[in-house]
Amino acid sequence: MTDIFNWIFTEIATPIRESVPGVFVTGERINSPPKFPCVEVVEADNYEIQSGTDNTLTERLTGLMYEITVFSNKQFGKRSECISILSQIDTIMKRKNAIRIARIEGYFDSEASIYLIKARYRLNTDGANLYSI
C-alpha cells in the first residue's frame, strides 16, 4: 500500500505555518479545534487503481483523497479567514496535480461561533510522482 501522507502533510503544513501566525495544523481528525485558526489534513481514501497492477501483485498506481478542513472562531471575518487559508492550500494542492472535488462550508457548532470550510482533493500517485485524475 502506497503511503505518502507525511509528505503531503508537510507540503501543506510548512507554508501555512509560515504565512498564518499562530495557526494550528494537524494530520488527525479532531473533535474540537484546540486553537484557532485550525487546519485539519486527513487522508480520507487510499485505493489501488486496478489498471496500475500487474501479475507481481505490486501496487503501481494509487488513488488518494485528501480532506482538508479549516476552522475559524474570529468574532468577525470567520469565513474570510477560512477562505484565505484554504485558497493557499488550494494552490498548493493544484501544484501537486490534485483536483478539488468538493468544497463545503458552514458552522461547526450550534452557537455559530466556529466556522469551517472543508475541501476534498483527489490525485493519483505511483509513490514517487503525483498525477491528476
C-alpha positions in Angstrom: 0.0 0.0 0.0 1.4 3.4 -1.0 1.6 5.9 1.8 2.6 9.5 1.0 0.6 11.2 3.7 3.5 12.6 5.7 5.0 14.2 2.6 1.7 15.8 1.5 1.0 16.9 5.1 4.4 18.6 5.3 3.9 20.2 1.8 0.7 21.8 3.2 1.7 22.5 6.8 5.0 24.2 6.3 3.9 27.1 4.1 0.7 27.6 6.0 2.5 27.8 9.3 4.9 30.3 7.8 2.1 32.5 6.4 -0.5 32.3 9.1 0.8 33.3 12.5 -0.4 31.0 15.3 -2.2 28.5 13.1 -2.7 25.0 14.4 -2.2 22.4 11.8 -2.9 18.7 12.5 -2.8 15.5 10.5 -5.5 13.8 12.5 -9.3 14.2 12.9 -10.2 16.3 15.8 -13.4 16.6 17.8 -13.0 20.2 18.5 -10.2 22.5 17.4 -7.8 23.2 20.4 -6.6 26.5 18.9 -7.6 28.9 16.0 -7.2 29.2 13.2 -7.0 25.4 12.7 -6.3 23.3 9.7 -7.1 19.6 9.7 -5.5 17.5 7.0 -6.5 13.8 6.6 -6.2 11.1 4.0 -9.8 10.2 3.6 -9.3 7.5 0.9 -6.4 5.4 -0.4 -7.3 2.8 -3.0 -5.4 0.7 -5.6 -6.1 1.5 -9.2 -6.7 -1.8 -10.9 -5.2 -0.7 -14.2 -2.0 0.1 -12.3 -1.4 -3.5 -11.0 0.4 -6.4 -12.7 0.9 -10.1 -12.1 3.6 -9.4 -9.5 0.8 -8.1 -7.1 2.8 -4.8 -6.8 0.7 -1.7 -6.4 1.8 0.6 -9.2 -0.8 3.3 -9.0 -2.8 4.5 -6.0 -5.8 6.8 -5.9 -5.9 9.2 -3.0 -8.4 11.6 -1.5 -7.3 14.3 1.0 -9.9 16.1 3.1 -8.8 19.5 4.4 -10.9 21.4 7.0 -10.1 25.0 8.0 -11.7 26.3 11.2 -12.0 29.9 12.4 -13.6 31.4 15.6 -12.9 35.1 14.9 -15.7 37.4 16.1 -15.9 39.0 12.7 -14.5 37.6 9.4 -14.6 33.9 10.2 -15.5 32.9 6.6 -12.9 35.3 5.2 -10.2 33.8 7.3 -11.1 30.3 6.3 -11.3 31.3 2.6 -7.8 33.0 2.8 -6.2 29.9 4.3 -8.0 27.4 2.0 -7.0 29.5 -1.0 -3.4 29.0 -0.2 -3.9 25.3 0.4 -5.9 25.0 -2.9 -2.9 26.5 -4.8 -0.5 24.0 -3.1 -2.8 21.1 -4.0 -3.2 22.2 -7.6 0.6 22.4 -7.9 0.6 18.8 -6.8 -1.8 17.9 -9.7 -4.7 17.4 -7.3 -8.3 18.1 -8.4 -10.7 19.7 -5.9 -13.8 17.6 -6.0 -15.8 19.3 -3.2 -16.0 22.4 -1.0 -18.4 22.5 1.8 -18.8 25.3 4.4 -20.9 26.1 7.4 -20.9 26.4 11.1 -19.2 23.7 13.3 -21.4 24.4 16.3 -25.0 25.3 17.1 -23.9 28.7 18.5 -22.3 29.7 15.2 -19.1 30.6 17.0 -16.9 28.3 14.8 -16.9 28.5 11.0 -15.5 25.8 8.8 -14.7 25.1 5.2 -13.9 21.6 4.1 -12.4 20.7 0.7 -11.7 17.4 -0.8 -8.9 16.7 -3.3 -8.2 13.6 -5.5 -4.9 12.6 -7.1 -3.0 9.5 -8.2 0.5 8.5 -7.2 3.0 5.8 -8.1 4.7 6.6 -4.7 7.2 9.0 -6.3 5.2 11.2 -8.6 1.7 12.7 -8.4 -0.7 12.6 -11.3 -4.1 14.3 -11.9 -7.0 12.1 -12.4 
